[in-house]
Amino acid sequence: MIHPKLLKKQRAILIALLVFIVSTVLIGISLGYSSVSIDRLIPTIMGNGSFKDEFILFSIRLPRIVITVLAGMALALSGSILQTMTKNDLADPGIIGINSGAGVAITVFFLFFPIDAGSFAFMLPLVAFAGAILTAGLIYFFSSTRGSGLQPVKMILVGVGFSTAFSGLMIIMISSAERAKVDFIANWLAGNIWGADWPFVWAILPWLVVLIPFTLYKARTLNLLALSDSATIGVGVALKRERIILLFTAVALAASAVSVTGGIAFIGLMAPHLAKSLVGPRHQLYLPVALLLGGWLLLAADTVGRNVLEPDGLPAGIMAALIGAPYFVYLLLKK
């Protein structure tokens, strides 16, 4: 049973995070090259704004904000699952190569099928998932040893190797591509939020509507998986089956996110750690906090990056890396 004080603390933190998200949304809408001032926001939402304000709000700003928050949530939950499964605090879908595997699949599909990105928006998460699950399977295979199973530290090293190799492969594919497709791959590698339109929102939304509640439902199982393997089996958990199910879930969450945001790392690393430091390690408590933290972190990174340099700004992936890379080194030294 969870102590009522912890539940009360969790609720207060969730409310605070919602306030942070709403505040960042308002700041993001009111700043930048194309913006809507705060005093014009309510009239525009109610249908009394100018054509320019309505176009900026509903066609430029809101789709990007929704995509960013949803992708951050997905990456945070994916990182939480991977850290628990591997018992490795350094696990993150970007660091261990899952995101790069999804990126290679999307790049190959984009380069060798004569269609533009918007016309296959609903295919993107599926294509990304195929590449990501293949990569995850290879990482799992090369990181496991007979008898002792998955080796967490080895998994990080193998994952970093795959991530580097796949990033190099995408760069090689650039050499024979036309300019528009080169720009797409470059944006993906930098973690630029390129799928900032409503079709991309509808493309990833069905995945997250299923996967986010499913992950929260699996909180008790994740608590047990955090124990030793013998203890987990001793309480009746089908260890191998649950690991496979949760691995598929983590990969699908990460793939759906990066299919429209590009290669963004470290959100799945930071959000679970920050959530645990706020409410403790029980998954029932920290998963909802990590969910909102991930959404806010990526939204904040995109908002700051977009306004640092005019008019194009810095990609959200670079801003997230500027914060996340030192944090990763800190955790590495600590462990």
C-alpha positions as CSV (number, residue, x, y, z in Angstrom):
1,M,0.0,0.0,0.0
2,I,1.3,3.5,-0.9
3,H,1.4,6.0,1.9
4,P,-1.2,8.8,1.6
5,K,1.5,11.4,2.0
6,L,3.3,10.1,-1.0
7,L,0.1,10.1,-3.1
8,K,-0.6,13.7,-2.0
9,K,3.0,14.7,-2.9
10,Q,2.6,13.0,-6.3
11,R,-0.6,14.9,-7.0
12,A,1.0,18.2,-6.1
13,I,4.0,17.5,-8.4
14,L,1.6,16.5,-11.3
15,I,-0.3,19.7,-10.9
16,A,2.9,21.7,-10.8
17,L,4.1,20.0,-14.0
18,L,0.8,20.7,-15.7
19,V,1.3,24.4,-14.8
20,F,4.8,24.2,-16.2
21,I,3.6,22.7,-19.5
22,V,0.8,25.2,-19.9
23,S,3.2,28.1,-19.1
24,T,5.7,26.8,-21.6
25,V,3.0,26.4,-24.3
26,L,1.9,30.1,-23.8
27,I,5.5,31.2,-24.0
28,G,6.1,29.2,-27.1
29,I,3.0,30.6,-28.8
30,S,3.9,34.2,-28.0
31,L,7.6,34.1,-28.9
32,G,9.4,33.5,-32.2
33,Y,9.3,34.5,-35.8
34,S,5.6,33.6,-36.2
35,S,3.8,34.2,-32.9
36,V,0.4,35.1,-31.4
37,S,0.5,37.6,-28.5
38,I,-1.1,36.4,-25.2
39,D,-3.8,39.1,-25.4
40,R,-4.9,37.8,-28.8
41,L,-4.8,34.1,-27.8
42,I,-8.3,33.7,-26.3
43,P,-10.1,35.7,-29.1
44,T,-8.2,33.6,-31.7
45,I,-9.2,30.3,-30.0
46,M,-12.9,31.5,-29.8
47,G,-12.8,32.2,-33.6
48,N,-12.5,36.0,-33.3
49,G,-8.9,36.4,-34.4
50,S,-7.5,37.5,-37.7
51,F,-6.7,35.0,-40.4
52,K,-3.0,35.4,-39.7
53,D,-3.4,34.7,-36.0
54,E,-5.6,31.7,-36.7
55,F,-3.2,30.3,-39.2
56,I,-0.2,30.7,-36.9
57,L,-1.9,29.2,-33.9
58,F,-3.8,26.3,-35.5
59,S,-1.5,25.4,-38.4
60,I,2.0,26.3,-37.1
61,R,2.2,26.4,-33.3
62,L,-0.4,23.9,-31.9
63,P,0.6,20.9,-34.1
64,R,4.3,21.3,-33.2
65,I,3.4,21.8,-29.5
66,V,1.2,18.7,-29.4
67,I,3.8,16.6,-31.3
68,T,6.6,17.7,-29.0
69,V,4.7,17.0,-25.8
70,L,3.4,13.6,-27.0
71,A,6.9,12.5,-28.2
72,G,8.5,13.6,-24.9
73,M,6.0,11.5,-23.0
74,A,6.6,8.5,-25.1
75,L,10.4,8.8,-24.8
76,A,10.2,9.2,-21.0
77,L,8.1,6.0,-20.6
78,S,10.3,4.1,-23.0
79,G,13.3,5.1,-21.0
80,S,11.6,4.1,-17.7
81,I,10.8,0.6,-19.1
82,L,14.3,0.1,-20.4
83,Q,16.0,1.2,-17.2
84,T,13.8,-1.2,-15.1
85,M,14.2,-4.1,-17.5
86,T,17.9,-3.9,-17.8
87,K,18.4,-2.7,-14.2
88,N,20.7,-0.1,-15.7
89,D,20.2,3.6,-14.9
90,L,21.9,4.6,-18.1
91,A,19.5,2.9,-20.5
92,D,17.7,5.3,-22.9
93,P,16.3,4.6,-26.4
94,G,18.5,7.2,-27.9
95,I,21.7,6.1,-26.2
96,I,21.4,2.4,-26.8
97,G,20.6,2.7,-30.5
98,I,16.9,2.0,-30.8
99,N,16.2,5.5,-32.1
100,S,18.9,5.2,-34.7
101,G,17.5,1.9,-35.9
102,A,14.1,3.6,-36.3
103,G,15.8,6.4,-38.2
104,V,17.6,4.1,-40.6
105,A,14.2,2.4,-41.4
106,I,12.5,5.7,-42.0
107,T,15.5,7.0,-44.1
108,V,15.5,3.9,-46.3
109,F,11.7,4.1,-46.8
110,F,12.0,7.9,-47.6
111,L,14.9,7.6,-50.0
112,F,13.7,4.6,-52.0
113,F,10.0,5.2,-52.3
114,P,9.1,8.1,-54.6
115,I,6.7,9.9,-52.2
116,D,7.0,12.9,-49.8
117,A,7.0,12.5,-46.0
118,G,3.5,14.0,-45.5
119,S,1.8,11.5,-47.8
120,F,2.9,8.5,-45.8
121,A,2.5,10.0,-42.3
122,F,0.4,7.1,-41.0
123,M,3.1,4.6,-42.2
124,L,5.9,6.4,-40.3
125,P,5.4,4.8,-36.8
126,L,5.0,1.4,-38.4
127,V,8.2,1.7,-40.4
128,A,10.1,3.1,-37.4
129,F,8.9,0.3,-35.2
130,A,10.1,-2.3,-37.7
131,G,13.6,-0.8,-37.7
132,A,13.6,-0.2,-34.0
133,I,12.5,-3.8,-33.0
134,L,15.1,-5.3,-35.4
135,T,17.8,-3.1,-33.7
136,A,16.6,-4.0,-30.2
137,G,16.7,-7.7,-31.1
138,L,20.3,-7.4,-32.3
139,I,21.3,-5.4,-29.2
140,Y,19.7,-7.9,-26.9
141,F,21.4,-10.8,-28.8
142,F,24.9,-9.3,-28.6
143,S,24.5,-8.1,-25.0
144,S,23.4,-11.5,-23.6
145,T,25.6,-14.4,-22.6
146,R,24.6,-18.0,-22.1
147,G,23.7,-18.7,-18.5
148,S,23.8,-15.2,-17.1
149,G,21.4,-13.5,-19.6
150,L,21.5,-9.8,-20.4
151,Q,24.6,-7.9,-19.4
152,P,23.5,-4.2,-18.6
153,V,26.9,-2.6,-19.1
154,K,27.6,-4.5,-22.3
155,M,24.1,-3.5,-23.5
156,I,25.1,0.2,-23.2
157,L,28.4,-0.4,-25.1
158,V,26.7,-2.4,-27.8
159,G,23.9,0.1,-28.1
160,V,26.3,3.0,-28.5
161,G,28.1,1.1,-31.2
162,F,24.8,0.4,-33.1
163,S,23.8,4.1,-32.7
164,T,27.1,5.3,-34.1
165,A,27.0,2.8,-37.0
166,F,23.5,3.6,-38.0
167,S,24.2,7.4,-37.8
168,G,27.1,6.8,-40.1
169,L,24.9,4.7,-42.4
170,M,22.5,7.5,-42.7
171,I,25.3,9.9,-43.6
172,I,26.5,7.5,-46.3
173,M,23.0,7.4,-47.8
174,I,23.0,11.2,-48.0
175,S,25.8,11.1,-50.6
176,S,23.6,9.6,-53.3
177,A,20.4,11.4,-52.4
178,E,18.8,14.5,-53.9
179,R,18.9,17.8,-52.0
180,A,15.4,17.7,-50.5
181,K,16.0,14.2,-49.1
182,V,19.4,15.2,-47.8
183,D,17.8,18.0,-45.8
184,F,15.3,15.5,-44.4
185,I,18.1,13.1,-43.2
186,A,20.1,16.0,-41.8
187,N,17.1,17.3,-39.8
188,W,16.4,13.8,-38.5
189,L,20.0,13.4,-37.3
190,A,19.9,16.7,-35.5
191,G,16.6,16.0,-33.8
192,N,14.7,18.7,-35.6
193,I,10.9,18.4,-35.0
194,W,10.1,17.9,-38.7
195,G,6.7,16.3,-38.5
196,A,5.0,19.4,-37.1
197,D,1.6,19.1,-38.8
198,W,-1.7,17.6,-37.8
199,P,-1.4,14.5,-40.0
200,F,1.6,13.5,-37.9
201,V,-0.3,14.1,-34.7
202,W,-3.0,11.7,-35.9
203,A,-0.3,9.2,-37.0
204,I,1.3,8.7,-33.6
205,L,-1.8,9.4,-31.4
206,P,-3.4,5.9,-31.8
207,W,-0.1,4.3,-30.7
208,L,0.2,6.4,-27.6
209,V,-3.5,6.1,-26.7
210,V,-2.9,2.3,-26.4
211,L,0.7,2.2,-25.1
212,I,0.7,4.9,-22.4
213,P,-2.3,3.3,-20.4
214,F,-0.8,-0.1,-21.0
215,T,2.5,1.0,-19.5
216,L,0.8,2.5,-16.5
217,Y,-1.2,-0.7,-16.1
218,K,2.1,-2.6,-16.0
219,A,3.5,-0.6,-13.1
220,R,3.2,-3.4,-10.6
221,T,4.9,-5.8,-12.9
222,L,7.7,-3.3,-13.4
223,N,8.1,-3.1,-9.6
224,L,8.7,-6.8,-9.6
225,L,11.1,-6.7,-12.5
226,A,13.2,-4.3,-10.6
227,L,14.0,-7.1,-8.1
228,S,16.5,-9.8,-8.8
229,D,15.5,-12.4,-11.4
230,S,15.1,-15.2,-8.8
231,A,12.9,-13.0,-6.6
232,T,10.8,-12.0,-9.6
233,I,10.3,-15.6,-10.6
234,G,9.6,-16.6,-7.0
235,V,6.5,-14.3,-6.8
236,G,5.1,-15.9,-9.9
237,V,6.0,-13.5,-12.7
238,A,6.6,-15.1,-16.1
239,L,10.0,-13.3,-16.5
240,K,10.8,-14.0,-20.1
241,R,7.3,-13.3,-21.4
242,E,7.0,-10.0,-19.5
243,R,10.4,-8.9,-20.6
244,I,9.5,-9.5,-24.3
245,I,6.1,-7.7,-23.9
246,L,7.7,-4.7,-22.2
247,L,10.6,-4.6,-24.7
248,F,8.1,-4.4,-27.5
249,T,6.2,-1.6,-25.6
250,A,9.4,0.4,-25.0
251,V,10.5,0.0,-28.6
252,A,7.0,1.0,-29.9
253,L,6.9,4.1,-27.7
254,A,10.4,5.2,-28.8
255,A,9.7,4.5,-32.5
256,S,6.4,6.3,-32.6
257,A,8.1,9.4,-31.0
258,V,11.2,9.6,-33.2
259,S,9.3,8.8,-36.4
260,V,8.1,12.4,-36.3
261,T,10.7,14.2,-34.1
262,G,14.0,12.8,-35.4
263,G,16.8,11.4,-33.3
264,I,16.3,12.8,-29.9
265,A,18.2,11.3,-27.0
266,F,18.5,11.9,-23.2
267,I,14.8,12.7,-22.6
268,G,14.3,9.0,-21.8
269,L,17.3,9.1,-19.5
270,M,16.6,12.3,-17.6
271,A,12.8,12.1,-17.0
272,P,12.8,8.8,-15.1
273,H,15.7,9.9,-12.9
274,L,14.1,13.2,-12.0
275,A,10.8,11.5,-11.3
276,K,12.3,9.0,-9.0
277,S,14.2,11.8,-7.1
278,L,10.8,13.5,-6.6
279,V,8.5,10.7,-5.6
280,G,10.6,7.6,-5.1
281,P,11.2,4.4,-7.1
282,R,7.7,2.8,-7.1
283,H,6.4,2.8,-10.6
284,Q,2.8,3.6,-9.6
285,L,4.2,6.9,-8.3
286,Y,7.0,7.9,-10.7
287,L,5.7,6.8,-14.1
288,P,2.9,9.5,-14.3
289,V,5.5,12.1,-13.1
290,A,8.1,10.9,-15.6
291,L,5.3,11.1,-18.3
292,L,4.7,14.8,-17.7
293,L,8.4,15.5,-17.1
294,G,9.3,14.0,-20.5
295,G,6.6,16.1,-22.3
296,W,7.7,19.3,-20.5
297,L,11.5,18.7,-21.0
298,L,11.1,18.2,-24.8
299,L,8.7,21.1,-25.1
300,A,11.0,23.4,-23.2
301,A,14.0,22.2,-25.3
302,D,12.1,22.9,-28.5
303,T,10.8,26.3,-27.3
304,V,14.2,27.5,-26.2
305,G,16.0,26.1,-29.2
306,R,13.5,27.7,-31.6
307,N,14.1,31.2,-30.1
308,V,17.9,31.1,-29.5
309,L,18.7,31.8,-33.1
310,E,16.4,33.5,-35.6
311,P,14.7,32.4,-37.8
312,D,15.4,28.7,-37.8
313,G,16.7,28.2,-34.3
314,L,18.5,25.1,-32.9
315,P,17.0,21.6,-33.2
316,A,15.3,20.3,-30.1
317,G,17.6,17.2,-30.2
318,I,20.7,19.5,-29.8
319,M,19.1,21.4,-26.9
320,A,18.2,18.1,-25.2
321,A,21.8,16.8,-25.7
322,L,23.3,20.0,-24.2
323,I,21.4,19.2,-21.0
324,G,21.4,15.4,-21.2
325,A,25.0,14.7,-22.1
326,P,26.5,16.2,-19.0
327,Y,23.8,14.4,-16.9
328,F,24.7,11.1,-18.7
329,V,28.4,11.6,-17.8
330,Y,27.5,12.3,-14.2
331,L,25.5,9.1,-13.9
332,L,28.2,7.1,-15.6
333,L,30.8,8.4,-13.1
334,K,28.4,7.9,-10.2
335,K,27.8,4.2,-11.2
